[in-house]
Amino acid sequence: MRSVVCPGCGKNTNVNISETGGSTRTKCPHCKREILVKTNREGKIGSVTCTSCLIATACTFAAVSPERSAEELAILREYRDSYFVNLSGGEILLSGYYRDAPQIVRAIQARRDSSEILKMLHKEYITPSINLILANKNTEAFDVYKALMKLLRQNYLKSDNIG
């Protein structure tokens, strides 16, 4: 058993890791998300990813403390539930997000510079969105969301999955 930090909630989680290389999947006992731990041939941990993380979750956990992440994600959830889904076509946009976001996060997390990419996305898109939401500038926050998703779909989705 080895202890790893869950990328979903930021808490330590014990995982029975393969000592010969490969990958191990387990559920975090704290947040119940599935964690994927990849090891090299020597049994050293190469990466720890949350297979169900969405974009905002991955960005906030890469950029800020777990406590601050929880605050930011609560603001974004409230925005989604009170504004975003009530837009004309909002539910369709949201279903597209839920379809594409896991693949986008996996593609980013597969890169060696994933932490830097997620921190940049947090700084350039997530933080400005939160600031706009807090200033009650919901339309402008939505514009930031659209720009973020356009960038991510162009850079991280396979062309046959864009729809």
TALINBEL-V11188 format. One record per residue. N is the residue number from 1. SS is DSSP state (H for helix, E for strand, - for the rest). PSI is psi in radians with two decimals (NA if undefined). NEAR is the number of other ideal C-beta (glycine too) atoms within 10 Angstrom. Layout:
# TALINBEL-V11188
[[N	SS	PSI	NEAR] [N	SS	PSI	NEAR]]
This chain:
# TALINBEL-V11188
[[1	-	2.39	6] [2	E	2.66	14] [3	E	2.30	9] [4	E	2.80	17] [5	E	2.17	15] [6	-	2.18	25] [7	-	-0.26	24] [8	-	-0.71	25] [9	-	-0.19	21] [10	-	0.16	18] [11	-	2.65	12] [12	E	2.42	11] [13	E	2.33	21] [14	E	2.32	11] [15	E	2.38	20] [16	-	1.70	10] [17	-	2.45	20] [18	-	2.28	13] [19	-	-0.10	12] [20	-	0.19	9] [21	-	2.66	13] [22	E	-2.66	13] [23	E	2.65	13] [24	E	2.30	17] [25	E	2.40	10] [26	E	2.82	16] [27	E	2.37	12] [28	-	2.24	21] [29	-	-0.27	11] [30	-	-0.90	13] [31	-	-0.13	17] [32	-	0.18	11] [33	-	2.69	17] [34	E	2.31	15] [35	E	2.39	24] [36	E	2.09	17] [37	E	2.10	21] [38	E	2.37	16] [39	E	2.72	20] [40	-	-3.05	12] [41	-	-0.45	9] [42	-	-0.02	8] [43	-	0.15	13] [44	-	2.48	10] [45	E	2.20	14] [46	E	-0.71	10] [47	E	2.66	15] [48	E	2.06	18] [49	E	2.72	21] [50	E	2.03	22] [51	-	-0.26	15] [52	-	0.19	15] [53	-	2.42	26] [54	-	3.07	18] [55	H	-0.91	24] [56	H	-0.69	26] [57	H	-0.84	23] [58	H	-0.74	28] [59	H	-0.80	28] [60	H	-0.68	27] [61	H	-0.44	25] [62	H	-0.48	21] [63	H	-0.52	19] [64	-	3.02	18] [65	-	2.76	11] [66	H	-0.63	14] [67	H	-0.80	9] [68	H	-0.65	12] [69	H	-0.78	21] [70	H	-0.73	15] [71	H	-0.82	13] [72	H	-0.75	22] [73	H	-0.58	18] [74	H	-0.71	10] [75	H	-0.79	16] [76	H	-0.66	21] [77	H	-0.76	12] [78	H	-0.74	12] [79	H	-0.81	20] [80	H	-0.84	15] [81	H	-0.50	10] [82	H	-0.39	11] [83	-	-1.03	16] [84	H	-0.90	20] [85	H	-0.33	12] [86	H	-0.07	9] [87	-	2.69	14] [88	-	2.08	7] [89	-	0.11	8] [90	H	-0.70	14] [91	H	-0.61	12] [92	H	-0.76	10] [93	H	-0.72	17] [94	H	-0.70	14] [95	H	-0.61	10] [96	H	-0.68	15] [97	H	-0.86	18] [98	H	-0.48	10] [99	H	-0.78	12] [100	H	-0.58	20] [101	H	-0.79	20] [102	H	-0.69	16] [103	H	-0.69	15] [104	H	-0.82	20] [105	H	-0.76	26] [106	H	-0.73	15] [107	H	-0.70	16] [108	H	-0.80	23] [109	H	-0.34	21] [110	-	-0.22	12] [111	-	2.62	12] [112	-	-0.52	8] [113	-	0.45	10] [114	H	-0.71	17] [115	H	-0.74	14] [116	H	-0.69	11] [117	H	-0.83	20] [118	H	-0.69	25] [119	H	-0.69	17] [120	H	-0.77	14] [121	H	-0.67	22] [122	H	-0.83	24] [123	H	-0.75	12] [124	H	-0.42	15] [125	H	-0.86	20] [126	H	-0.89	25] [127	H	-0.82	17] [128	H	-0.66	16] [129	H	-0.81	25] [130	H	-0.77	21] [131	H	-0.70	14] [132	H	-0.71	19] [133	H	-0.80	20] [134	H	-0.47	11] [135	-	0.13	10] [136	-	0.58	9] [137	-	1.17	14] [138	H	-0.66	15] [139	H	-0.75	9] [140	H	-0.67	15] [141	H	-0.69	21] [142	H	-0.65	19] [143	H	-0.69	13] [144	H	-0.75	20] [145	H	-0.81	22] [146	H	-0.72	10] [147	H	-0.72	14] [148	H	-0.86	19] [149	H	-0.63	19] [150	H	-0.83	10] [151	H	-0.84	13] [152	H	-0.71	22] [153	H	-0.69	17] [154	H	-0.65	10] [155	H	-0.41	11] [156	H	-0.07	19] [157	-	2.49	17] [158	-	2.45	8] [159	H	-0.48	7] [160	H	-0.12	6] [161	H	-0.05	11] [162	-	2.23	10] [163	-	NA	8]]
